[in-house]
């Protein structure tokens, strides 16, 4: 089959891919739409940093990296060379390990060799390979990457079998395939030798397009098995084999792997050790070269991955359709000499590395990494495809990590380039836009959860349905997960998947803020997991942010629309249906009945408000001696915004959904209801002192959302009480509550300018949404 056909399978929600060469255009044209179309939305690619920069520089940046999928650039002394595709579904998986890069040639042009390993609940024996593969990928993610941990956490949350696979340290068993990869304590060659065991090898067959110039990789491999006769399969027209170095080897023959003369490049890598009992088959990304086979033990070692499998003796060649290769011997004299090979080589110009960019909550963060001899002087921001220049940012050349507050009114930046002091322009870099990525990569929801989320997306104002949705989502949520989806995904920089993982425990909020501010003051990226999950609290908080306009409603939809342009125009015409004619003969009885029905509906809804707040007070009392999570902060924020949305204006006519009076004898006046809610967290239990959070940047964002909403609600309640028709008895307690609230916010925010900016931005959004509707002063 063509490699790209593997990406169209149904039933997968996550994909983790590694590649040496990455063509953004080829990926976004071929596998990416297939993955998204089949429901696989949580997609992450690890690619060699140098090759990725060169590709983006030559052919342009990807259009959807950073918003619909994530690209991680990583480095090795030699090359980051593995080619892995790991597809993850709720109850199944597919692991592809081979020679194919994520390029047009790798996906459908070259002759490639890819091992295909399935997992199902009915055939679970190879599950350990999946655990080893994801742990290997994880090990090569640079520390501080803003998204990989979230992507992995989402995959594990929706595929418990993969979480169990990571914990599985034993191989599948005798005779089962093995996952081979670079390790600090054991080379790939060592792993091959161990897998072959004591089966005596009488012959080697090697297919490799690339070799080291002295054929040291070939020598090491042959020596390991007692220098048996060796068949080398080449594609002579490629002219890549160092024929001069073959003179020192005995019992070696060369054959044409493609005697048909096809123009397709043979990029496959294959080793077969023919034993007395088994044929030992090794395939993957490894060429027969020293950097590939010895990896980290050499100064320029590669990262590589492959699969070992044993099959009955004398069957491997036939199974791979290579049994007739000896019919096409190659004369050494016909192979290009060193001078000819050197003439074919092209020097690759070094590309100015732009570093990594991350857009989070209106702030652009830049980790410059290393830019060689180039001294950066400015950062240029573009929209998708570099079609328009959006902004130019001045760089402090003495800092390796910097941040800027970005005005997003003119558009969200998608691409960044760095300008050097000498006028050199860096390769383009995709900006990781966490607000968009967090939504666009959510696994497709089904059943009742999907119905609830769809209902939230259709709301145009806050009502008690949001609270009901939070309660039901919490009931539907996987009971084994923590509120924040706390699957600990970041391992140490270990060389083995069996080494222990770092466990991120919850910690008091004050300790979190202190550690975060200390890291930022040192100029370092906080060592936090920045996760944006689909937990009930995250989904509800996102809904509230959408309603107040903090996060645009169409961020993800814009990306989806750009990807899925309609292929045809709909020429159908529709005429508006005639509405019912006014019935001027409606009598007074109907009008009275309508008024009575509305009055009853208002009374019933007011009662529901009071019941919800009373239930919240009881819930808070029950938690008075316990730690709380940010889910409780979201619950209070829901109730505050619901009351603000349902509040009648201090002056003027109310809208139909504004039913809570400024003052009333039934206890349903909105200044009183807001005061009761705020009193629970800022007067009774001091929620921030009891708050336990994970080392997670999104946790902090939820706290800021909560504080801004509480601060605005406190101001609104006090202004309502001070109005001519407001409840006078509440004026003093609401004033004291507002003062206490302000002190707590000041203690949390302190001098952190980014937090102050974010709090002010959200407060402005709340002003825009509620101040005029409530008739507040200055609106």
KOLDOSE-78703 format. One line per field, with one value per residue (C-alpha): residue number from 0; z, x, y. Coordinates in steps of 0.02 Angstrom, whole numbers, plus 50000, padded with zeros to 5 digits. Layout:
BEGIN
resi	NUM;...
pz	Z;...
px	X;...
py	Y;...
//
This chain:
BEGIN
resi	0;1;2;3;4;5;6;7;8;9;10;11;12;13;14;15;16;17;18;19;20;21;22;23;24;25;26;27;28;29;30;31;32;33;34;35;36;37;38;39;40;41;42;43;44;45;46;47;48;49;50;51;52;53;54;55;56;57;58;59;60;61;62;63;64;65;66;67;68;69;70;71;72;73;74;75;76;77;78;79;80;81;82;83;84;85;86;87;88;89;90;91;92;93;94;95;96;97;98;99;100;101;102;103;104;105;106;107;108;109;110;111;112;113;114;115;116;117;118;119;120;121;122;123;124;125;126;127;128;129;130;131;132;133;134;135;136;137;138;139;140;141;142;143;144;145;146;147;148;149;150;151;152;153;154;155;156;157;158;159;160;161;162;163;164;165;166;167;168;169;170;171;172;173;174;175;176;177;178;179;180;181;182;183;184;185;186;187;188;189;190;191;192;193;194;195;196;197;198;199;200;201;202;203;204;205;206;207;208;209;210;211;212;213;214;215;216;217;218;219;220;221;222;223;224;225;226;227;228;229;230;231;232;233;234;235;236;237;238;239;240;241;242;243;244;245;246;247;248;249;250;251;252;253;254;255;256;257;258;259;260;261;262;263;264;265;266;267;268;269;270;271;272;273;274;275;276;277;278;279;280;281;282;283;284;285;286;287;288;289;290;291;292;293;294;295;296;297;298;299;300;301;302;303;304;305;306;307;308;309;310;311;312;313;314;315;316;317;318;319;320;321;322;323;324;325;326;327;328;329;330;331;332;333;334;335;336;337;338;339;340;341;342;343;344;345;346;347;348;349;350;351;352;353;354;355;356;357;358;359;360;361;362;363;364;365;366;367;368;369;370;371;372;373;374;375;376;377;378;379;380;381;382;383;384;385;386;387;388;389;390;391;392;393;394;395;396;397;398;399;400;401;402;403;404;405;406;407;408;409;410;411;412;413;414;415;416;417;418;419;420;421;422;423;424;425;426;427;428;429;430;431;432;433;434;435;436;437;438;439;440;441;442;443;444;445;446;447;448;449;450;451;452;453;454;455;456;457;458;459;460;461;462;463;464;465;466;467;468;469;470;471;472;473;474;475;476;477;478;479;480;481;482;483;484;485;486;487;488;489;490;491;492;493;494;495;496;497;498;499;500;501;502;503;504;505;506;507;508;509;510;511;512;513;514;515;516;517;518;519;520;521;522;523;524;525;526;527;528;529;530;531;532;533;534;535;536;537;538;539;540;541;542;543;544;545;546;547;548;549;550;551;552;553;554;555;556;557;558;559;560;561;562;563;564;565;566;567;568;569;570;571;572;573;574;575;576;577;578;579;580;581;582;583;584;585;586;587;588;589;590;591;592;593;594;595;596;597;598;599;600;601;602;603;604;605;606;607;608;609;610;611;612;613;614;615;616;617;618;619;620;621;622;623;624;625;626;627;628;629;630;631;632;633;634;635;636;637;638;639;640;641;642;643;644;645;646;647;648;649;650;651;652;653;654;655;656;657;658;659;660;661;662;663;664;665;666;667;668;669;670;671;672;673;674;675;676;677;678;679;680;681;682;683;684;685;686;687;688;689;690;691;692;693;694;695;696;697;698;699;700;701;702;703;704;705;706;707;708;709;710;711;712;713;714;715;716;717;718;719;720;721;722;723;724;725;726;727;728;729;730;731;732;733;734;735;736;737;738;739;740;741;742;743;744;745;746;747;748;749;750;751;752;753;754;755;756;757;758;759;760;761;762;763;764;765;766;767;768;769;770;771;772;773;774;775;776;777;778
pz	50000;49988;50156;50155;50152;50333;50393;50340;50466;50581;50769;50814;50912;50932;50824;50871;50727;50710;50553;50496;50347;50358;50211;50284;50117;50087;50264;50257;50084;50110;50284;50385;50302;50310;50496;50533;50418;50511;50680;50733;50796;50930;50817;50863;50753;50812;50676;50659;50697;50561;50425;50477;50475;50303;50235;50305;50237;50062;50039;50163;50335;50372;50370;50516;50633;50800;50780;50715;50755;50845;50777;50898;50832;50916;50892;50907;50883;50718;50662;50736;50613;50673;50570;50685;50671;50826;50806;50966;50985;51134;51113;50974;50911;50762;50766;50604;50613;50456;50332;50268;50307;50310;50138;49968;49921;50087;50082;49904;49794;49862;49889;50078;50206;50357;50494;50541;50720;50771;50944;50989;51147;51060;51015;51156;51154;51069;51182;51260;51094;51100;51275;51225;51069;51158;51297;51166;51079;51245;51289;51137;51170;51228;51406;51411;51256;51281;51211;51203;51382;51351;51191;51280;51428;51312;51223;51386;51455;51310;51292;51461;51372;51319;51497;51547;51401;51466;51634;51546;51554;51489;51304;51220;51242;51153;50965;50967;50882;50977;50973;50940;50976;51023;51205;51303;51381;51235;51050;50917;50861;51040;51039;50873;50940;51097;50997;50882;51033;51007;50836;50726;50577;50411;50299;50301;50179;50192;50102;50137;50030;50135;50210;50304;50192;50268;50287;50474;50507;50391;50476;50650;50596;50509;50651;50776;50685;50639;50467;50372;50183;50149;50008;49988;49896;49811;49683;49572;49483;49653;49660;49850;49893;49940;49829;49865;50047;50000;49949;50129;50149;50104;50051;50002;49844;49777;49692;49611;49723;49576;49416;49328;49320;49405;49434;49611;49741;49855;50027;50126;50261;50297;50384;50377;50481;50411;50556;50578;50653;50610;50489;50596;50512;50564;50479;50523;50500;50520;50373;50378;50452;50612;50673;50650;50725;50868;50904;51061;51086;50939;50930;50789;50833;50770;50852;50764;50785;50711;50733;50755;50704;50681;50553;50505;50418;50231;50225;50249;50073;49992;50111;50065;49878;49872;49840;49662;49703;49662;49481;49466;49519;49508;49442;49559;49411;49363;49527;49534;49605;49746;49628;49543;49708;49776;49620;49652;49828;49862;50009;50121;50183;50371;50414;50548;50686;50742;50909;50980;50993;51101;51110;51276;51344;51236;51275;51151;51227;51134;51176;51062;51089;50986;50833;50792;50742;50710;50839;50836;50829;50792;50776;50630;50651;50505;50480;50403;50258;50286;50183;50290;50413;50575;50692;50720;50895;50959;51035;51187;51118;51292;51336;51271;51328;51304;51301;51231;51257;51087;51025;50934;50859;50691;50690;50781;50726;50651;50588;50661;50584;50671;50590;50628;50655;50483;50395;50394;50406;50502;50443;50478;50640;50679;50832;50953;50987;51143;51141;50969;50987;51150;51065;50890;50950;51071;51034;50956;51091;51077;51160;51303;51326;51145;51168;51322;51237;51083;51198;51280;51111;51064;51219;51190;51373;51541;51622;51746;51606;51623;51804;51759;51621;51744;51864;51727;51646;51815;51832;51657;51680;51701;51889;51895;51829;51940;51907;51801;51706;51806;51712;51741;51571;51583;51614;51660;51520;51538;51419;51460;51466;51625;51726;51847;51797;51888;51982;51989;52152;52192;52296;52389;52274;52367;52337;52153;52132;52225;52117;51958;51998;52050;51885;51785;51880;51841;51656;51642;51571;51718;51729;51730;51630;51529;51496;51415;51440;51412;51596;51651;51732;51574;51459;51568;51596;51408;51382;51503;51418;51250;51315;51383;51224;51304;51181;51011;50970;50801;50835;50800;50671;50569;50560;50516;50382;50303;50299;50237;50101;50018;49849;49765;49772;49829;49697;49788;49832;49977;50008;50184;50241;50272;50456;50538;50507;50653;50738;50790;50861;51005;51156;51330;51399;51298;51350;51533;51519;51437;51576;51709;51624;51614;51796;51847;51739;51817;51992;51954;51880;52026;52143;52045;52065;52253;52263;52163;52277;52433;52366;52333;52511;52579;52464;52525;52708;52672;52601;52743;52815;52649;52509;52354;52170;52032;51985;52137;52074;51906;51994;52084;51923;51836;51970;51971;51783;51784;51915;51822;51660;51747;51840;51799;51760;51896;51777;51617;51549;51572;51434;51442;51527;51657;51798;51961;52040;52116;52277;52333;52483;52419;52437;52248;52228;52131;52245;52388;52282;52223;52402;52465;52332;52361;52548;52533;52455;52510;52682;52750;52693;52601;52455;52392;52556;52538;52352;52291;52111;51998;51923;51773;51690;51643;51828;51857;51711;51789;51953;51862;51771;51938;52024;51884;51882;52072;52072;51940;52028;52193;52113;52028;52189;52288;52154;52149;52338;52333;52201;52245;52242;52310;52477;52603;52731;52613;52581;52725;52715;52526;52546;52672;52559;52411;52514;52573;52395;52331;52463;52414;52230;52266;52365;52219;52076;52165;52040;51903;51753;51640;51768;51792;51605;51591;51738;51663;51493;51567;51677;51520;51435;51586;51582;51399;51429;51590;51639;51513;51532;51721;51706;51805;51822;51685;51566
px	50000;50049;50108;49984;49839;49880;49818;49637;49585;49438;49435;49592;49587;49774;49929;50112;50234;50422;50519;50689;50631;50465;50375;50235;50146;50152;50092;49950;49897;49902;49899;49833;49662;49644;49679;49561;49429;49434;49413;49596;49621;49757;49911;50094;50249;50429;50552;50738;50766;50894;50796;50634;50711;50784;50619;50518;50649;50649;50466;50374;50298;50152;49981;49905;50049;50024;49835;49769;49921;50087;50265;50408;50582;50716;50902;51036;51227;51203;51022;50851;50813;50671;50513;50371;50183;50085;49895;49794;49610;49501;49517;49644;49810;49924;50114;50209;50400;50503;50601;50469;50485;50337;50378;50297;50429;50415;50225;50204;50358;50500;50510;50496;50487;50372;50332;50148;50104;49919;49841;49664;49585;49567;49754;49844;50008;50109;50049;50222;50290;50166;50221;50404;50370;50274;50404;50541;50451;50423;50607;50657;50537;50639;50606;50487;50387;50218;50101;50168;50122;49943;49934;49999;49885;49734;49787;49808;49645;49549;49654;49683;49766;49909;49935;49950;50069;50187;50192;50229;50417;50425;50438;50297;50385;50497;50486;50380;50435;50548;50556;50734;50791;50943;50991;51138;51181;51146;51171;51051;51187;51194;51006;51013;51148;51047;50889;50977;51047;51142;51069;51227;51221;51283;51238;51188;51076;51084;50979;51033;51031;51161;51329;51472;51622;51735;51596;51629;51446;51457;51617;51542;51387;51485;51610;51468;51412;51582;51601;51479;51456;51358;51242;51226;51072;51094;51015;51168;51097;51085;51277;51286;51392;51577;51640;51825;51804;51735;51909;51954;51802;51796;51642;51537;51432;51326;51158;51036;50884;50781;50836;50682;50765;50623;50649;50581;50717;50740;50743;50706;50826;50834;50949;50921;51031;51005;51024;51022;50847;50775;50785;50811;50733;50776;50695;50669;50758;50936;51055;51207;51315;51411;51302;51146;51204;51309;51205;51246;51412;51484;51516;51390;51267;51088;50922;50848;50704;50665;50578;50657;50559;50610;50529;50562;50726;50737;50568;50612;50673;50519;50404;50488;50489;50679;50708;50770;50892;51044;50986;51046;51229;51317;51495;51597;51675;51502;51477;51521;51693;51723;51755;51588;51499;51578;51525;51344;51343;51269;51316;51172;51180;51155;50984;50959;50861;50711;50688;50517;50365;50210;50054;49966;49830;49878;50062;50193;50336;50499;50636;50779;50878;51038;51055;51237;51330;51172;51123;50933;50869;50683;50543;50422;50247;50139;49969;49947;50065;50159;50027;50025;50148;50053;50184;50369;50440;50604;50721;50833;50986;51053;50904;50877;50695;50577;50391;50279;50097;50012;49863;49758;49631;49721;49736;49819;49999;50032;50212;50366;50534;50686;50793;50978;51095;51173;51006;50994;50817;50782;50681;50495;50429;50252;50182;50102;49934;49873;49699;49664;49761;49675;49505;49545;49634;49501;49452;49281;49149;49005;48841;48775;48939;48933;48752;48800;48948;48843;48715;48849;48911;48735;48710;48710;48694;48728;48590;48573;48594;48783;48779;48676;48800;48946;48860;48819;48991;49070;48956;49001;49187;49303;49303;49485;49547;49582;49486;49629;49653;49810;49901;50084;50162;50332;50470;50647;50774;50791;50870;50748;50559;50572;50649;50530;50424;50422;50259;50182;50086;49962;50028;49956;49914;50029;50175;50130;50127;50292;50379;50304;50356;50530;50554;50494;50604;50753;50711;50674;50524;50423;50444;50258;50146;50043;49890;49728;49616;49437;49393;49223;49301;49401;49251;49138;49272;49299;49113;49112;49264;49177;49020;49117;49221;49389;49418;49342;49203;49274;49460;49457;49319;49425;49561;49438;49358;49527;49566;49396;49352;49189;49218;49061;48936;48762;48646;48487;48377;48262;48127;48081;47920;47778;47754;47585;47480;47453;47293;47226;47076;47175;47068;47113;47091;47239;47348;47307;47345;47511;47557;47509;47611;47764;47744;47737;47889;47987;47940;47991;48157;48193;48163;48289;48420;48394;48398;48560;48643;48582;48652;48819;48822;48791;48925;49049;49009;49042;49212;49258;49387;49451;49564;49475;49521;49499;49339;49259;49319;49238;49076;49071;49114;48967;48846;48913;48896;48724;48661;48740;48655;48486;48495;48376;48460;48469;48377;48282;48178;48241;48263;48158;48296;48331;48214;48311;48263;48384;48284;48147;48067;48083;48273;48295;48372;48534;48649;48601;48627;48798;48844;48793;48900;49054;49040;49068;49241;49303;49227;49192;49324;49452;49457;49630;49707;49627;49660;49768;49829;49937;50095;49993;49984;49801;49761;49828;49727;49568;49611;49634;49468;49385;49462;49416;49236;49224;49297;49174;49028;49078;49081;48913;48832;48894;48837;48667;48651;48701;48571;48411;48310;48445;48442;48519;48556;48682;48787;48909;48937;48959;49085;49185;49177;49240;49387;49433;49419;49535;49665;49662;49681;49827;49909;49892;49940;50073;50190;50169;50138;50076;49945;49892;49872;49769;49659;49629;49587;49456;49386;49364;49270;49155;49124;49077;48959;48870;48899;48780;48653;48649;48650;48812;48896;49022;48953
py	50000;50183;50247;50391;50267;50221;50391;50371;50238;50271;50253;50353;50516;50550;50536;50555;50559;50577;50620;50677;50780;50871;50948;51052;51064;50877;50838;50963;50907;50718;50638;50785;50801;50612;50611;50755;50685;50519;50606;50609;50787;50775;50773;50805;50791;50782;50832;50866;51051;51084;50995;51079;51252;51219;51155;51301;51423;51347;51304;51414;51382;51266;51347;51253;51206;51290;51299;51131;51023;51041;51030;51000;51036;50930;50900;50767;50778;50687;50689;50658;50519;50404;50383;50331;50350;50305;50311;50301;50259;50221;50034;50012;50073;50064;50081;50111;50111;50124;50228;50350;50536;50654;50720;50698;50569;50478;50474;50414;50433;50328;50142;50131;49992;50014;49889;49893;49839;49835;49834;49784;49720;49552;49549;49640;49543;49683;49824;49844;49908;50052;50098;50093;50198;50336;50341;50355;50498;50584;50569;50671;50816;50966;51024;51171;51125;51211;51078;50900;50858;50912;50811;50656;50684;50692;50534;50440;50506;50432;50273;50189;50043;50158;50215;50033;50004;50139;50051;49885;49857;49678;49638;49544;49378;49254;49269;49428;49590;49710;49899;49958;50136;50240;50227;50294;50126;50010;50044;49984;49862;49794;49773;49679;49563;49529;49493;49369;49278;49117;49075;49060;49179;49109;49257;49441;49534;49723;49853;50032;50189;50282;50229;50306;50339;50204;50076;50067;50029;49879;49821;49832;49735;49597;49580;49559;49400;49328;49412;49300;49317;49475;49527;49716;49779;49948;50060;50095;50249;50337;50336;50341;50188;50214;50075;50109;50060;49888;49826;49779;49665;49482;49382;49531;49547;49689;49670;49789;49804;49866;49784;49852;50023;50115;50300;50286;50304;50153;50233;50073;50011;49825;49702;49514;49400;49225;49103;48915;48922;49094;49236;49390;49542;49721;49870;50051;50217;50148;50154;50041;50177;50209;50356;50249;50085;50155;50312;50407;50318;50416;50604;50626;50489;50487;50457;50304;50183;50013;49847;49675;49521;49339;49226;49044;49010;49049;49141;49325;49362;49286;49377;49541;49498;49500;49314;49347;49487;49378;49376;49558;49568;49735;49757;49865;49953;50018;50109;50295;50336;50458;50605;50578;50561;50720;50813;50765;50833;51003;51110;51156;51335;51352;51423;51555;51467;51572;51485;51442;51554;51532;51641;51627;51741;51890;51873;51812;51713;51685;51563;51613;51452;51468;51578;51543;51701;51801;51931;51957;52136;52116;51990;52004;51934;51875;51798;51625;51592;51757;51845;52003;52081;52110;52181;52210;52184;52254;52124;52142;52051;52016;51904;51728;51723;51869;51909;52045;52091;52074;52175;52045;52166;52164;51975;51833;51807;51635;51649;51734;51776;51846;51980;51974;52120;52096;52091;51901;51835;51675;51528;51555;51482;51429;51515;51393;51476;51389;51465;51394;51232;51188;51190;51128;50971;50911;50731;50719;50697;50578;50538;50643;50738;50796;50852;50954;51037;51078;51158;51265;51324;51382;51491;51679;51727;51647;51546;51404;51277;51308;51252;51100;51061;51071;50952;50827;50836;50800;50649;50588;50620;50471;50439;50385;50553;50702;50862;50927;50765;50734;50599;50634;50633;50713;50588;50626;50634;50449;50329;50193;50189;50087;50228;50315;50464;50629;50644;50818;50828;50965;51108;51259;51402;51522;51403;51391;51580;51600;51470;51542;51721;51663;51572;51722;51844;51733;51748;51563;51474;51406;51219;51192;51080;51200;51096;51148;50998;50948;50922;50988;51141;51181;51163;51270;51403;51409;51434;51581;51658;51643;51727;51877;51887;51848;51707;51736;51617;51574;51548;51362;51379;51498;51367;51230;51339;51376;51190;51135;51261;51219;51141;51201;51342;51303;51377;51332;51480;51491;51617;51671;51593;51711;51741;51733;51886;51999;51955;52123;52038;51961;51992;52050;51875;51808;51956;51928;51743;51782;51903;51777;51641;51754;51805;51622;51583;51726;51670;51492;51546;51663;51517;51413;51551;51552;51362;51355;51482;51395;51231;51318;51384;51209;51139;51269;51230;51046;51093;51210;51090;51022;51079;51138;51136;51263;51172;51256;51425;51391;51344;51512;51603;51516;51573;51751;51771;51687;51811;51959;51903;51884;52050;52192;52360;52490;52606;52571;52429;52250;52122;51963;51861;51997;51946;51977;52144;52271;52263;52146;52065;51886;51877;51869;52042;52024;52128;52011;51854;51913;51956;51783;51701;51810;51791;51604;51618;51788;51804;51631;51508;51619;51500;51547;51491;51320;51306;51163;51169;51067;51141;51191;51362;51340;51320;51495;51562;51493;51581;51747;51722;51688;51840;51960;51899;51910;52085;52146;52061;52142;52314;52284;52222;52372;52494;52411;52424;52608;52650;52741;52580;52465;52373;52494;52358;52278;52432;52415;52225;52234;52377;52274;52122;52224;52288;52113;52048;52186;52142;51958;51999;52114;51974;51854;51970;52073;52155;52024;52135;51995;51945;52126;52147;51989;52038;52210;52135;52018;52157;52262;52118;52100;52289;52279;52133;52182;52364;52443;52303;52334;52524;52541;52710;52753;52621
//
